[in-house]
């Protein structure tokens, strides 16, 4: 279901599916939008696993207004604007993963259930602070052929006890090449929470 909410004066678009009180918020990469997570089946897979999946268009992407700055702050503002989200699982890919990670770091992982970081960029730049997330459940997913965020960056997450999954022969946007495998990994992690 397409919905809109006003965040910081901007009309923000999101797609919601599923019932219940367990929120999964999905954030896209720079060449994508909220519809991407619907198209690859992740929204439906999460919803059928008992989660209320909310796929968000960042400001300036898809059907959302606003400029493309301050994405990590936007995540916090979006959560407040929805007014029902408690202890969400946050999933982000590439640029979206960086925004999710930096938002989690800004609040030291408090009030977050878990993170799913897909081909995250910005890990090296945030490496010194990652220990702030110790104790938080974190899943990193990479395509083995990722040339934008190389698989070797997984070591930064493994140092804080994260689970890491590699999708063989998949590029940076591994969920586009191998959506079924990707969704299986995400659902298995969600069910473990």
Secondary structure, DSSP 8 states (H G I E B T S, - for coil): -EEEEEETTEEEEEEEE--SS-EEEEE--TT--HHHHHHTTHHHHHHTTT-EEEEE--TTSTT--S-S--HHHHHHHHHHHHS---SEEEEEETHHHHHHHHHHHHTTTTTEEEEEEES-SSTTTTGGGGGGGTTSEEEEEEETT-SSS-GGGHHHHHTTT-EEEEETT--SSHHHH-HHHHHHHHHHHHHT-
